[in-house]
Amino acid sequence: MNRITRRGTLALGAGAMAATTFGARAAVPVKDATAPRQPIENGATLRVLRPTKFVDADETIFRENTAKFTAQTGVQVRVDFAGWEDLRPQTAVAANTGAGPDVVVGWADDPHIYADKLLDLTELAGYLGQKYGGWLALPQRFGKKWGTEQWISLPMGGTGAPCVYRISWAKEAGYDSIPTDHEGFLKLCQNMKRNGHPAGFALGNAVGDGNAYCNWLLWSHGGMVVDEAGKVAINSPQTIAALRYAKELYQTFIPGTLSWGDVNNNRAYAAGEIGVTQNGVSMYFSLKNDPRTAAIAEDTGMMRMPTGPAGKMAENVLLLNAMVFRHSRYPNAAKEYLRFMMEQEQYDPWLIGCGGYWSHPLAAYAESEVWKSDPKLAVYRDTNTVEFWSGYKGPIGVASGSVAADYVVVQMFAAASSGQSTPEEAVREAERRTRRYYRS
């Protein structure tokens, strides 16, 4: 079985290698647009910091594209890959010292914490949007400084969090597909647990999976951290209902999920220890491309988690959001690097090689061949059309980013689910912690 770690998991073999040349054949509609190019500074060099891979091709093709940029421009680029939990501290050091990487490919909220230290990317974002069919809803929200049309970052992709489950075990439990309502989903998990196939959702401080599960619980019950005006609104009947539901659902879990990081559910699912979880596409392809686990992949389905109010998809998206610090000595080179990486010739092979793990932020890439390569991938294609964001329903800024980085929502659900706190106690503590950042 593949050793699944946060530092790299998936070798797509010939498929990944083919992706480096596949872009030219991909049916991505492209419109004419004039690139906003300023002369690259003489002697320019760049440092880029980004999260480590979960899919081997992510790093392989990213490095190949970077090498192409160097070959075409002469700009030497050093790319460092940081662990998912380490990325935010390293970004903070760069921002606060005014030294280090020129470009950081951070998480969704991160650029908004350091907005006053970043270059304006509005012209570049406008060019890419015009050329590639426009920006999808969530990338637009996280790319622009709240309440303005100014782009302070450039979203590069997002990994979604649909339900991943064993088809045969769900059928044994009496279900041909994942129920679209909370009550039905709870009964499915209860039946699977009785059959010896428990659920497993991360309740630890996991950047991807912990936020995915807990934000889904909150949003799908109609809860929010703050309202549209930024007033703290987490202590609500909707949140209490979500916490009570979470406690019931927790009874169907495998032991140990309170300490799970982003890798644990992958391992448990691959080992047959759980029958249902949430995950990006990496786990499926890891199983599919290993002969020893191919049968599990064949028996794996991916569907939307139960929806929120008005039937809206209430799933969390872990967004890659690139920023360029003002301390860069070579701002033109940095912006040109981001433009180059988002162009079809580079971006589509990366998207294909990753198997759609980092789903596209630009609408034209919905026509990429990756979404036609396996019907099970369809659920990931619309990842970035989701209408919820960390800090929902309020402004995206320092406060929302800080609450997300401090795992306020995740720890609230962990406390209530495990019985460490009552739902009422857990939400009051979350409210207290949230007010520290929103000062309301």
N, C-alpha and C positions, 0 to 999 in steps of 0.2 A: 504494500500500500504506500502511496506517496506520503512523504513526511510533510505535513501541512504546517507551515510556520508563518509568522507575520513577516519574515524576511524573504519570502519567495516561495511559491508553491507550484506553479503550473507550467509544465513544459508542453507546448502545443506541437512540438516536433515539426514535421514537414508543413503543417498548417501555418505555423508561425513564420517559418522561412518563406513560404509562398506569399504571406501577407506583405512582405517588403516590396514585392513587384506587382501586387494585385491592384494597387490603387489606380493604376492607369486604366484598368478595365472596369472599375466600379462606376455604376450608373448614378453618380451624384450630380444633380443639376447645378450648374455654375453660371452665374451672370457676370457680365463685364463690370468691372469696378476698378478704380484707380487707387493703387496702394499708396498710403501716406508715408512715403520714404524720405527721411532726412539722411544726409551723408553720414555713414558710419565713421566714428572718430578714429583717427590714426592711432595704430598700436592698441586698438581695443581688445580687451580680454573680458570674459564674463565668468562669474560663479553662479551656479543655479542650485537651489536646494529644493527637493521635492520628497514626497513620501516613498518609502520602499515599496517594492512590488508585492502584489498578491498573485500576479500572473507573470510568468517568466517573460513572455513577449512584451509586456509593458516596459520593462527595463531594456530589453534587447533592442526593440525598435525605436524607443526613445533615444537611446544612445546612437543608433544608426542615423536617425534624423539629425541629431546634434552634429555628428561627424559630417553629414552632408552640408550643414550650414557652415561649418568651418571650412570645408573644401571650397564652397562657393564664395565665401566672404573673407577668408583669412583670419577670422576672429576665433581665437582659441577659447573653448568653453569647458569648464570643469563642472560636472554634474555630481552632486552628493545626494545620496539616498538616505533619509532619516527614518527611523522607526516611527510608526504612527503616533505613539504616545509621546515621542521625543520631538516631533515636528514643531509643536506650538512653543515649547520652551526655547528651542533654537531660533525660531522666528522672533520671539520677544527679545532675545539677546541682540540679534541683528538690528532690530528697530530701535532699541534703547541705547545701543552703543554707536549707531551710525556707521557700522563696519560689518564686513562679512559678505554674504551673497548679494548679488545685484538683483536677481530674480528669485522669488520664493513662490513655489506652487504649493499654497497652503490649503487649509480647509475653508469652508464656505464663509464663516463669519470673520475669519482672521483679518482680511484687509480692512474691515470696518473698524477694527480696534486701532489700527495704525493709519487711518485715512489721511491724516495731516502729514504723514511721512512718505506718501506715495506719489508717483508720477500720474498725471492725467492720461488715461488711455482712451478717451472718448473718440478721437479720430480713428484710431485703430479698430475699436469695436464697431464703429459705424461702417467702415470699409468691409469688415468681415461679415457683418449682418447683411449688407447690401449684396454681397457676392454669393452668400450661401443661404439665402432664403429667410433670413431673420433669426434673431435669438429666441429660444424657447422661454417659457414663462419664468421658471425658477432661475436660470442663469441671468436673465435680465434683472431679476430682483436682487441677486447677490453681486452682480457686476456694477450696478449703479449705486452711488452714494444716495442714501435714503432721501426721498422727496425731491430729487433732482434728476437731470438727464446726464449728469457727469459720471463717466465710467472710471472707477478707481482700481478695477481689477478685470481680469479676463478669464472667465470660467472655461475650463478645458474639458470637463467631462464630469459625470456623476454616476456613482454606483447605487442602484436601487435596492429595495429590501422587500421583495414579494415573499409569499409563503413558499417554502420548499418542503416537499413531503414525499413519503413513500406511497405510491399509488396503490399497490396491493394491500398495504396495511390499512390505508384509509377505507378501502372496499371491505376489508374484513370487519372494520368498525361500523360499516353500514353506510358509507358515503362514497359516491362516485366522483365527487369533486369537493373542493373546499367551500364550506358554507359562506355566504356573503353577509351573514348577520352574526352578532356577538354570541347570542345564545346557542346557535347552531355550531359555531366554532368551538365553544366550550364543551359541548356534548361530544363533538368529534374527538377532542383531546382526551376527554374522560374515557371514552370508549377505547381509544388507542392505548391509554395507560392500563386499563383493565386487561387488555390483550398482551401486555408486556412490551408495549412500544411507546414509551413516554414522550412528551414534548420536551423541548429544550430551547429556551430563549435567554439571551445574556442579560444579567442584572448587575454585572460588574461595570467598572469604568472603562467601557470599550467604546472607542471613538466611533466605530461603525455600528456594530451589532447592539450595543447597549442603548445608544441613542435611537437606533431604528425601532427597537421593540417598545421602549418607553414613550417615545413621541407618538408612535402609532396608537398606543393605549390612550394617551391624553387627547389627541386630535380626533380620533374616531368616536370618542364619547362627547365631543363638542367642547372640550376643555381648551384652555389657552394659558400661556404664561402671563401676558399682558394684553390689554385691549388695544384698539387702533390708535389711541392717543398715547400709549405707553404707560398707562396706569396698571399697576400690578393687579392681576385678576385670576391668579392661579387657585386661590381659595374659593372654590365655587361648587355648587351641587354636581356639576358635570365632572369635575376632577374627583370628587368623593366617589361618584359612581364608577369612574375608571379605576380608582384604587381598590374598591370592593371587588370589582370584576377581576382585577389583576391578582388579588389574593386567592380567589377561587381557581383561576387558571394556573396559578403557581402550584397548586396541589397535584397537577398532572405532570409536573416537571421531573426530570432526572435530578438527583441531588447534586449540589455544587454550583448551580448557576449564579449564585450571588457573587462568586469570584471569577466568573468567566470573562475573558478578554475576547478579542476579535478572532481568535483561532479556535477556541474550545468547541463551539458548535460544529465547525467543520470536522474536527477530529471525531466527535461523538457520532455525527451522522454517518461518516465514512465507516466507522466501526460497527454500525447497526445498533448503537445504544439509544438513539432517539429516532422518532419517525416523522417529526415535524419541527421546523424552525423557520427563521428568516435568514436570507443570505443573498449576496451578489452572485454573479454567474460563475465565479471562480471555483466554487465547490463542485458544481455540476460538471464543469470541464475537467477538473482534476480527476473525478471519478470516471468520466467518459474516456479519457485518454490513457487510463491504466487498465490493461487487460484483467487485472485481478479485481477491479471494482467496476468494470463496465456494466455488469448486470445490475448493480445498484443504480447507476446512471439511467439505464433503460427503465427502471422502476421509479424514477424520480419525476415528479411533476412540479411545475411552478405556476402559481396563480396569485391574483391579488389577495391581500389580507382583507378581512371584512371592512367595508367602507365606512366613512364618517357621515355626518349630517348631509342630507340632500344627495346621498350616494357618491360623494366625492372620494377619490383615492386619497387616503390619509397616510401614505407611507413616507417615511423619512428618506431623504437623499443625502448621501455623503458626497459633497461637491468638491472637486479640485478647482481652486481659485487662484490664478497666478497674479502676482503683484510685482511692481518694480519700485524699489526704494529710491528715494531722492538722493541718497548718499552715493548712488552709483556714479562712477566717473565716466561711464559710457552709456548714457541713457538711450541714445539713438540705436546703438548696437543691441541693447536689451529689448527695445520695442521691436526691432527688426527680427530678432530671434523668436519672439512670441508670434509675430505675423507668419514667419516661415513655418513654425511648428503647427499652425492651425490651417495652413493651406492644404488643399486636397491631396497633393502629391505626397505629403508627409502624414497628414492627419488620418486619411482613410486607411492606409496600411496599418497604422497604429491601432485604430478602432477595430479593424478586422482581426489583427493579431491578438488583441486583448479579448476577442470573442464578445465584444460589447460590454465588457466589465465596466469600463468608463464610458457610459452612454453619452452620445453627442449632445452639445449645447446649441448647435446651429441646425435649423430645420432641414436643410438640404441633405444632411447626412442620414436622414430617415430612409433614404433610398440606397444606402450603402449595402453592398452584397452581404455584409455580416448578418443582417436581419433576415436574409433569405436562406442562410446556410443551415439553419436548424429551426424547425417550427417552435421548439420549446423556448427559443430566445425572444419570441414576440413580446412577452410580458415585460422585457427589459427595454424595449425600443422607446417607450414613451416615458421613461424614467423622469426626464427633466420637465415634463409638463405638469407635475404635481403643483398644487396651489398652497401648500403648507411649507413653513420654514421654521428653523429654530428661532424662538422668540415670538412666534405667531401669537397674536395678530398684530403685534406692535412693530415699531421701527427697528430696522437692522442697524446696529451700531455697537459701541463699546459695551453697553450693558447687556445686550442680547448675546454678544460673543463671549462675555465673561461668564454669564450664567451657563452657557453651553460648555465652556471650558472647565467650569467648576462642577459639572455633572449634577446640577441641582435636581433636574427632573428625574434622572436615572436613580439617584439615591433616594428620592421620595418614593418611587415605586418599589425599590428594593426593600426599604424599611417596612412599608405596608404589606408587601407580598409575603415577607418572611415572618410577619407578626412581631417584629422588633418594635413597631409603633402601630397604633391604631390608624386608620385612614385619616381621622381628624388630626391626630398628632403629627402625622407625616406631612400633611398639607400645610399645617401651621408653620412647621419648621422650614419647608420649602418657601413659603411666603416670606418668612423672616429673612432667609438668605437672599431671595430675589430682591427684596427691598434694599438690601445693602448696595446692590448695583444700580438699581433704578432710582434710588433715593426718593421714593414716593410713599 
